[in-house]
């Protein structure tokens, strides 16, 4: 004997097994069909227990009437009883009795339940929207960053690989690397930036070996490699040299692409660097490597914890001759048009939350993907507020990320990437 499967006229699968029971859906049939030596024998058996998908009890008994009989009863006026209409909830004592306002539109109607709010939600966020910034160093051990609770300088051989594994486990498959370079390798011209065996190229090759489909963004700027701590070469009178710096940045971008970077990200704010980098990449056969330009990077006070993490504070002065004035709005359009014309693939605004209007400006004026960087100062303030119990850290974190998306950001560079992705996945770790 063998089990056989057939389909009833109602398209519900029926199964006949050795026991002789025939099941249609989850209910046993009253007929049993034995198959033996090619002959079918049908016998009558009494109904067995119905298998239920839950333990809930039925609220009413079946009448046993056919569909036609039920319909005839309703037509004859014998309408079956249903639960009563619930009473109107009472208002608290003292509530004034007023006439309803003559409103044709009440937006609260679309907010009255979780199901409706979810159905009409305009902006959504997922781990795929996150790019996870990771600090790396030459050491074996991971070292905590005092100004950024929960963030570490990761050893490139082990800690980095483990952190990327955790991120991928909850759907974050994009990272951006920032190196802490030994002081002995820093120089006024930042030549270590394009060392093919430097810290960043080595880390890229290791990650690509472990996770071939990982999307790796890199930072193109000289400040981690400069003995002056600036994003460009500094002349003796303190002027940041533009074109000479761009020459170095092109070599840095090519070196990173050679190691396997997917997206190179010039954050230096030198004029003309996007076009020059595009030309250099194409000339070396890296037409497939994207450029995410820091299009509107402001000279912001929100970068402090980041500079501690990389020990990249300027040795003198500030960065206001190349980064944008926080008071300027329209200037962002000048940078946007230049980067688009020069071949940028993604436009980035930095910082994020204090510049939501600039994110929206770029979104409304460009068809390119828009990125936002939720910078170290934003991260540290939310963390500090959470530690002091002044805010609900998790809720503020998720709201801040949603606001960046709502303003128009397609991707968000955020140190909360792993923590936020775990929240979205429903994990509590």
C-alpha positions as CSV (number, residue, x, y, z in Angstrom):
1,X,0.0,0.0,0.0
2,X,1.0,3.6,-0.6
3,X,-0.1,7.1,0.1
4,X,-1.8,8.9,-2.7
5,X,-2.7,12.6,-3.1
6,X,-5.7,13.9,-5.0
7,X,-7.6,17.2,-5.3
8,X,-11.3,17.7,-4.5
9,X,-13.6,19.7,-6.5
10,X,-13.1,22.7,-4.3
11,X,-9.3,22.8,-5.1
12,X,-8.5,21.7,-1.5
13,X,-5.8,19.1,-1.4
14,X,-6.9,15.7,-0.2
15,X,-4.4,13.1,1.1
16,X,-4.9,9.3,1.5
17,X,-2.5,7.6,3.7
18,X,-1.8,4.0,4.9
19,X,-4.1,4.6,7.9
20,X,-7.0,4.8,5.6
21,X,-7.9,8.3,6.5
22,X,-8.6,10.8,3.7
23,X,-7.9,14.4,4.6
24,X,-9.3,17.3,2.7
25,X,-7.6,20.4,4.0
26,X,-7.4,19.9,7.8
27,X,-10.7,17.9,8.0
28,X,-10.8,14.1,7.7
29,X,-13.3,12.8,5.1
30,X,-16.1,10.5,6.1
31,X,-15.0,8.2,3.3
32,X,-11.9,6.0,3.5
33,X,-10.4,4.7,0.3
34,X,-8.0,1.7,0.4
35,X,-5.8,1.1,-2.5
36,X,-4.7,-2.5,-2.9
37,X,-3.4,-4.5,-5.9
38,X,-4.7,-1.8,-8.2
39,X,-8.3,-1.9,-6.8
40,X,-10.0,0.8,-4.9
41,X,-12.4,-0.1,-2.0
42,X,-14.5,2.8,-0.5
43,X,-15.9,2.3,3.0
44,X,-17.9,4.5,5.3
45,X,-16.3,5.6,8.5
46,X,-17.4,7.9,11.3
47,X,-16.0,11.5,11.3
48,X,-12.9,12.0,13.4
49,X,-11.9,15.1,15.4
50,X,-11.2,18.3,13.4
51,X,-7.6,19.5,13.5
52,X,-7.6,23.2,14.4
53,X,-4.9,25.8,13.7
54,X,-5.4,27.4,17.1
55,X,-6.8,26.6,20.5
56,X,-9.6,29.2,20.4
57,X,-13.1,27.9,21.0
58,X,-15.8,28.4,18.5
59,X,-18.1,31.2,19.5
60,X,-21.2,29.7,17.9
61,X,-22.4,26.3,16.8
62,X,-23.0,25.5,13.1
63,X,-26.6,25.1,12.1
64,X,-25.9,22.4,9.5
65,X,-27.9,24.4,6.9
66,X,-26.8,24.6,3.3
67,X,-26.0,27.9,1.7
68,X,-29.3,27.9,-0.1
69,X,-31.2,27.3,3.1
70,X,-29.3,30.1,4.9
71,X,-30.1,32.6,2.1
72,X,-33.8,31.6,2.1
73,X,-34.0,32.1,5.8
74,X,-32.6,35.7,5.5
75,X,-34.9,36.5,2.6
76,X,-37.9,35.3,4.7
77,X,-36.8,37.7,7.5
78,X,-35.2,35.1,9.8
79,X,-31.9,37.1,10.1
80,X,-29.4,35.3,12.4
81,X,-28.4,37.2,15.5
82,X,-25.1,39.1,15.5
83,X,-23.2,40.8,18.4
84,X,-24.9,44.1,19.4
85,X,-23.4,47.5,18.3
86,X,-21.0,48.5,21.1
87,X,-22.2,51.4,23.2
88,X,-20.6,54.9,22.7
89,X,-17.7,55.3,25.1
90,X,-18.6,57.8,27.9
91,X,-16.6,61.0,28.2
92,X,-15.2,62.0,31.6
93,X,-17.4,63.9,34.0
94,X,-17.3,67.6,33.4
95,X,-16.7,67.3,29.6
96,X,-18.7,70.1,28.0
97,X,-21.5,69.2,25.7
98,X,-20.9,70.9,22.3
99,X,-22.1,70.6,18.8
100,X,-19.8,68.8,16.3
101,X,-17.6,71.1,14.4
102,X,-18.7,71.4,10.7
103,X,-15.5,69.9,9.4
104,X,-15.5,68.2,5.9
105,X,-12.0,66.9,6.5
106,X,-10.7,65.4,9.7
107,X,-7.1,64.2,9.3
108,X,-7.3,62.3,12.6
109,X,-9.5,59.7,10.9
110,X,-6.5,58.3,9.2
111,X,-4.5,58.1,12.4
112,X,-7.1,56.4,14.6
113,X,-5.5,52.9,14.6
114,X,-2.1,51.3,14.2
115,X,-3.3,49.5,11.1
116,X,-4.4,52.7,9.4
117,X,-1.3,54.6,10.5
118,X,0.9,51.8,9.0
119,X,-1.1,51.7,5.8
120,X,-0.7,55.5,5.2
121,X,2.9,55.8,6.3
122,X,4.7,57.9,3.7
123,X,8.3,57.1,4.7
124,X,9.8,53.8,5.5
125,X,13.2,52.7,6.7
126,X,15.1,49.5,6.5
127,X,18.7,48.2,7.2
128,X,19.3,48.5,3.5
129,X,19.2,52.3,3.9
130,X,22.2,52.3,6.3
131,X,25.9,52.7,5.6
132,X,27.9,51.7,8.7
133,X,31.0,53.9,9.4
134,X,33.8,51.9,10.9
135,X,37.0,53.1,12.5
136,X,40.0,50.9,11.9
137,X,43.6,50.8,13.2
138,X,46.7,48.7,13.0
139,X,46.4,47.2,16.5
140,X,45.1,43.7,17.3
141,X,42.6,44.8,20.0
142,X,39.5,46.9,19.6
143,X,39.8,50.2,21.6
144,X,36.8,52.2,22.8
145,X,36.3,55.8,21.7
146,X,35.6,57.9,24.8
147,X,33.5,60.5,23.1
148,X,31.4,58.0,21.1
149,X,30.0,55.3,23.5
150,X,29.5,52.0,21.8
151,X,32.0,52.8,19.0
152,X,35.5,51.4,18.7
153,X,38.7,51.6,16.8
154,X,38.6,48.1,15.3
155,X,41.6,45.9,14.7
156,X,41.5,45.5,10.9
157,X,42.3,41.7,11.0
158,X,39.7,40.6,13.5
159,X,37.5,43.2,15.1
160,X,36.6,44.7,11.7
161,X,35.6,41.4,10.2
162,X,33.5,40.5,13.3
163,X,31.7,43.8,13.3
164,X,30.9,43.5,9.6
165,X,29.5,40.0,10.3
166,X,27.2,41.4,12.9
167,X,26.0,44.1,10.6
168,X,25.3,41.7,7.7
169,X,23.4,39.4,10.1
170,X,20.7,42.1,10.5
171,X,20.7,43.4,6.9
172,X,23.3,46.1,6.8
173,X,25.5,45.3,3.9
174,X,27.3,48.6,3.3
175,X,30.2,50.1,5.3
176,X,32.5,53.0,5.0
177,X,36.1,52.8,6.4
178,X,38.0,55.5,8.3
179,X,41.6,54.8,9.3
180,X,43.6,55.9,12.3
181,X,47.0,56.3,10.8
182,X,50.2,56.1,12.9
183,X,51.8,59.6,13.3
184,X,55.1,58.3,11.9
185,X,53.3,57.7,8.5
186,X,51.8,61.2,8.3
187,X,53.4,63.9,6.1
188,X,52.6,67.4,4.8
189,X,51.6,65.9,1.4
190,X,49.7,62.8,2.8
191,X,51.5,60.3,0.6
192,X,50.4,57.4,2.7
193,X,46.9,58.0,1.4
194,X,47.8,56.2,-1.8
195,X,50.0,53.4,-0.5
196,X,48.5,50.2,-2.1
197,X,49.6,48.3,1.0
198,X,48.3,50.9,3.5
199,X,45.7,50.2,6.2
200,X,42.6,51.0,4.1
201,X,43.6,48.9,1.0
202,X,44.5,46.0,3.2
203,X,41.2,46.2,5.0
204,X,39.3,46.4,1.8
205,X,41.0,43.3,0.4
206,X,40.4,41.4,3.6
207,X,36.7,42.3,3.7
208,X,36.2,41.4,0.0
209,X,37.9,38.1,0.6
210,X,35.5,37.3,3.5
211,X,32.3,39.0,2.1
212,X,32.5,39.4,-1.7
213,X,29.1,41.0,-2.0
214,X,29.8,43.6,0.8
215,X,29.5,47.2,-0.5
216,X,32.5,49.1,0.6
217,X,32.6,52.9,0.6
218,X,35.9,54.7,1.3
219,X,36.8,58.2,2.4
220,X,38.9,60.2,0.0
221,X,40.7,63.0,1.9
222,X,44.1,63.7,3.2
223,X,43.3,64.7,6.8
224,X,44.0,61.2,8.4
225,X,47.3,61.1,6.6
226,X,48.4,64.8,6.9
227,X,50.8,65.9,9.6
228,X,48.8,69.2,9.5
229,X,45.4,67.5,10.1
230,X,43.9,69.3,7.1
231,X,42.0,67.8,4.1
232,X,44.6,69.2,1.7
233,X,48.2,70.2,1.3
234,X,49.0,73.3,3.4
235,X,51.2,76.1,2.0
236,X,53.6,77.8,4.3
237,X,51.3,80.8,4.7
238,X,48.4,78.5,5.8
239,X,46.5,78.4,2.5
240,X,45.1,75.0,1.6
241,X,46.3,74.3,-2.0
242,X,43.4,73.1,-4.2
243,X,44.8,71.7,-7.4
244,X,47.8,70.0,-5.9
245,X,45.5,68.4,-3.3
246,X,43.2,67.1,-6.1
247,X,46.3,65.4,-7.7
248,X,46.9,63.5,-4.5
249,X,43.2,62.6,-4.1
250,X,43.1,61.1,-7.5
251,X,45.9,58.7,-6.6
252,X,44.2,57.9,-3.4
253,X,40.9,57.0,-5.1
254,X,42.6,54.8,-7.7
255,X,44.5,53.0,-5.0
256,X,41.3,52.3,-3.1
257,X,39.5,51.2,-6.3
258,X,42.4,48.9,-7.1
259,X,42.0,47.2,-3.7
260,X,38.3,46.6,-4.4
261,X,36.3,49.6,-3.2
262,X,32.8,49.9,-4.6
263,X,32.3,53.6,-3.9
264,X,35.0,56.2,-3.4
265,X,33.8,59.3,-1.4
266,X,35.7,62.5,-1.7
267,X,35.0,64.4,1.6
268,X,37.7,67.1,1.1
269,X,35.6,69.8,-0.5
270,X,38.3,70.8,-3.0
271,X,37.0,72.4,-6.2
272,X,37.0,70.1,-9.2
273,X,37.9,67.0,-7.4
274,X,34.9,64.9,-8.6
275,X,35.7,65.4,-12.3
276,X,39.4,64.7,-11.8
277,X,38.7,61.5,-9.8
278,X,36.2,60.3,-12.4
279,X,38.8,60.8,-15.1
280,X,41.5,59.1,-13.2
281,X,39.3,56.1,-12.3
282,X,38.2,55.7,-15.9
283,X,41.7,56.0,-17.2
284,X,42.8,53.1,-14.9
285,X,39.8,50.9,-16.0
286,X,37.6,51.5,-13.0
287,X,34.5,52.8,-14.8
288,X,32.4,50.6,-12.5
289,X,33.5,52.3,-9.3
290,X,31.0,54.9,-8.1
291,X,31.7,58.3,-6.6
292,X,29.7,59.5,-3.6
293,X,30.6,63.2,-3.4
294,X,30.4,65.1,-0.1
295,X,28.5,67.8,-2.0
296,X,27.3,69.9,0.9
297,X,29.8,69.4,3.7
298,X,29.6,72.2,6.2
299,X,32.3,73.6,8.6
300,X,30.4,72.2,11.5
301,X,31.0,72.0,15.3
302,X,29.3,68.5,15.2
303,X,32.5,66.7,14.0
304,X,34.4,66.8,17.3
305,X,34.0,63.2,18.5
306,X,35.0,62.0,15.0
307,X,38.3,63.9,15.1
308,X,39.1,62.4,18.5
309,X,38.4,58.9,17.0
310,X,41.0,59.5,14.2
311,X,43.3,62.0,16.0
312,X,42.8,64.2,12.9
313,X,42.2,67.6,14.5
314,X,43.8,70.4,12.4
315,X,47.1,71.4,13.9
316,X,46.2,75.0,13.4
317,X,43.3,77.1,12.2
318,X,40.0,75.6,11.0
319,X,38.5,74.2,7.8
320,X,36.3,77.2,6.8
321,X,38.2,78.0,3.6
322,X,37.0,74.8,2.0
323,X,34.1,73.5,4.0
324,X,30.8,75.4,3.6
325,X,29.5,78.1,5.9
326,X,26.6,76.7,8.0
327,X,24.7,79.9,7.3
328,X,24.5,79.2,3.6
329,X,21.6,77.4,1.8
330,X,21.7,78.4,-1.8
331,X,25.4,77.7,-2.1
332,X,24.5,74.0,-1.8
333,X,22.9,74.2,-5.2
334,X,26.2,75.5,-6.7
335,X,28.0,72.5,-5.3
336,X,25.2,70.2,-6.5
337,X,25.3,71.3,-10.1
338,X,29.1,71.1,-10.2
339,X,29.2,67.6,-8.8
340,X,26.5,66.4,-11.2
341,X,28.3,67.9,-14.2
342,X,31.6,66.3,-13.1
343,X,30.1,62.8,-12.8
344,X,29.1,62.1,-9.2
345,X,26.8,59.1,-8.7
346,X,25.6,60.0,-5.2
347,X,25.3,63.4,-3.5
348,X,25.9,63.6,0.3
349,X,24.9,66.2,2.9
350,X,26.9,66.4,6.1
351,X,25.9,66.9,9.0
352,X,22.4,65.3,8.9
353,X,19.8,66.4,11.3
354,X,20.8,70.1,11.6
355,X,20.7,70.3,7.8
356,X,17.4,68.6,6.9
357,X,16.5,71.7,4.8
358,X,19.6,71.2,2.7
359,X,18.8,67.5,2.2
360,X,15.4,68.4,0.9
361,X,16.9,71.1,-1.3
362,X,19.2,68.6,-3.0
363,X,16.3,66.0,-3.2
364,X,14.1,68.6,-5.0
365,X,16.8,69.7,-7.4
366,X,18.6,66.5,-8.4
367,X,17.6,63.1,-9.6
368,X,20.7,61.5,-8.2
369,X,20.6,59.4,-5.0
370,X,21.0,61.6,-1.9
371,X,23.0,60.5,1.1
372,X,23.0,62.0,4.6
373,X,25.7,61.6,7.3
374,X,24.4,61.5,10.8
375,X,27.7,62.6,12.3
376,X,29.5,61.8,15.5
377,X,28.2,64.8,17.4
378,X,24.6,63.8,16.6
379,X,25.3,60.3,17.7
380,X,27.1,61.3,20.9
381,X,24.3,63.7,22.0
382,X,21.6,61.0,21.6
383,X,23.8,58.5,23.5
384,X,24.5,61.0,26.3
385,X,20.8,61.9,26.6
386,X,20.0,58.2,26.8
387,X,22.6,57.5,29.5
388,X,21.3,60.5,31.6
389,X,17.7,59.2,31.1
390,X,16.7,62.6,29.6
391,X,15.4,60.9,26.5
392,X,14.4,57.4,25.3
393,X,17.5,56.6,23.3
394,X,16.0,54.0,21.1
395,X,13.0,56.0,20.2
396,X,15.0,59.2,19.5
397,X,17.5,57.2,17.5
398,X,14.8,55.7,15.2
399,X,12.9,59.0,14.9
400,X,16.1,60.9,13.9
401,X,16.8,58.3,11.2
402,X,13.2,58.4,10.0
403,X,13.5,62.2,9.8
404,X,16.6,62.0,7.6
405,X,14.7,59.6,5.3
406,X,11.7,61.9,5.3
407,X,13.8,64.9,4.3
408,X,14.9,62.9,1.2
409,X,17.9,60.8,2.1
410,X,18.1,57.5,0.2
411,X,21.0,56.2,2.3
412,X,22.2,57.3,5.8
413,X,25.7,57.0,7.1
414,X,25.1,56.4,10.8
415,X,27.0,55.0,13.7
416,X,23.6,53.7,14.9
417,X,23.4,51.3,11.8
418,X,23.9,48.1,13.8
419,X,21.7,49.1,16.7
420,X,19.0,50.5,14.5
421,X,19.0,47.5,12.3
422,X,18.6,45.2,15.3
423,X,15.6,47.3,16.4
424,X,14.0,47.0,12.9
425,X,14.6,43.3,13.0
426,X,13.0,43.1,16.4
427,X,16.1,42.0,18.2
428,X,17.0,43.0,21.7
429,X,20.7,42.5,22.4
